[in-house]
Amino acid sequence: ICADFDSIGSPGYFLWIDDFRDDRQSLVRLKGLNQIVNLLASQGKPVVRLYGGFFSMLLSDRGLSGFSFGPGYGSSKRAFAFSRKGGPSIPTYYIKKLHAAYQLDEAESLLRRHKEFLCDCAVCVTFCGRNLDNFKDMKASGRCQSHFLNVRGQELALLKSKNGLAIILDDLQDTIHKLNVPHTQHLSAWLAAIGKVVERVAL
């Protein structure tokens, strides 16, 4: 693939991987994306991912120049989808520590079991605070989307700070240690895909 791209002589690359949701990919596919980014970036040309998620941040250390995301734009998209079903979209809540979005009832359940995952963004502090009995108020139009943009802004700011990526990788390890496998397998896969060993602690 990279050889074909190189033969075009393009000054840079935009990558759109069909329906590629970061937190639902196999380790093989994650490694494949990592290898493509590595090889294309090694040519000294910018590589930008379209429809990327949190895994794209980890790939910044592998040469990814940037990625796109956002409400109405999404972090994944089917390349050959020509229409979508009508009706209102169902809001999902992005849990910062897990770097993934969940249906509101599942998100609330996770937050009740792990209070350290409560969000301190302006939206959550205003409408929910630390009282999860008010979490239902996040269903109001635009609140989950605004929360996500606030949190993604925090993530990007951390990534750009001194030792930001190292702090992020340590935080992923910490979350893996605190939660059971079903909720952290995507985090372990991300670390494995970029060649980081998941450190296990004796329980």
Salt bridges, closest charged atoms under 4 A:
ASP22 OD1 - ARG49 NH2 2.81
ASP23 OD1 - ARG21 NE 2.65
ASP61 OD2 - ARG62 NH1 2.92
GLU108 OE2 - ARG112 NH2 2.98
GLU116 OE2 - HIS114 ND1 3.83
ASP133 OD1 - ARG112 NH2 3.13
GLU155 OE2 - HIS99 ND1 2.98
GLU155 OE1 - ARG152 NE 2.64
ASP171 OD1 - LYS97 NZ 2.61
ASP174 OD2 - LYS178 NZ 3.22
